Amino acid sequence: MTTQQTVKIQLVRSPIGCKESHRATVRGLGLRKIRGISELVDTPEVRGMINKISYLVKVL
């Protein structure tokens, strides 16, 4: 049985006033509210999305 690595991210800053693509990335990661936490499978695609909005999120 294979276990997949996961990454937890938390939204720490509001996406209001950011680019539309950055707001869409936040929603794509499953984050809705400030201090909301989302746990996702650790893939290169997810890492790229986190890197794009690194000033809005914190990796736990």
C-alpha positions as CSV (number, residue, x, y, z in Angstrom):
1,M,0.0,0.0,0.0
2,T,1.4,3.4,-1.0
3,T,1.1,6.4,1.2
4,Q,1.2,9.8,-0.5
5,Q,2.9,12.8,1.1
6,T,0.6,15.6,1.9
7,V,1.2,19.3,2.5
8,K,-0.9,21.5,4.8
9,I,-1.3,25.2,3.9
10,Q,-3.0,28.0,5.7
11,L,-4.3,31.3,4.3
12,V,-2.7,34.1,6.3
13,R,-3.5,37.1,4.2
14,S,-6.5,38.3,2.3
15,P,-6.4,37.9,-1.5
16,I,-8.5,41.1,-1.8
17,G,-6.6,43.6,-4.0
18,C,-4.4,40.9,-5.6
19,K,-4.4,39.8,-9.2
20,E,-7.4,37.8,-10.4
21,S,-5.1,34.8,-11.2
22,H,-3.8,34.8,-7.6
23,R,-7.3,34.8,-6.2
24,A,-8.2,31.9,-8.5
25,T,-5.1,30.0,-7.3
26,V,-6.2,30.5,-3.7
27,R,-9.6,29.1,-4.5
28,G,-8.0,26.3,-6.5
29,L,-6.1,25.2,-3.4
30,G,-9.3,25.0,-1.5
31,L,-8.8,28.0,0.7
32,R,-11.8,30.2,1.5
33,K,-11.3,32.1,4.7
34,I,-8.3,33.7,6.6
35,R,-6.7,31.1,8.9
36,G,-8.4,28.3,6.8
37,I,-6.3,25.2,6.4
38,S,-6.2,22.9,3.4
39,E,-4.4,19.6,3.2
40,L,-3.4,18.5,-0.3
41,V,-1.3,15.8,-2.0
42,D,2.3,17.1,-2.4
43,T,2.7,17.3,-6.2
44,P,4.8,19.6,-8.3
45,E,1.6,21.3,-9.5
46,V,0.5,22.1,-6.0
47,R,4.0,23.2,-5.0
48,G,4.0,25.6,-8.0
49,M,0.6,27.0,-6.9
50,I,1.9,27.5,-3.4
51,N,5.0,29.2,-4.8
52,K,2.9,31.6,-6.9
53,I,0.9,32.8,-3.8
54,S,3.6,32.4,-1.2
55,Y,3.0,35.9,0.2
56,L,-0.6,34.9,1.0
57,V,-0.1,31.4,2.6
58,K,2.0,29.6,5.2
59,V,3.0,26.0,4.9
60,L,2.4,24.1,8.1
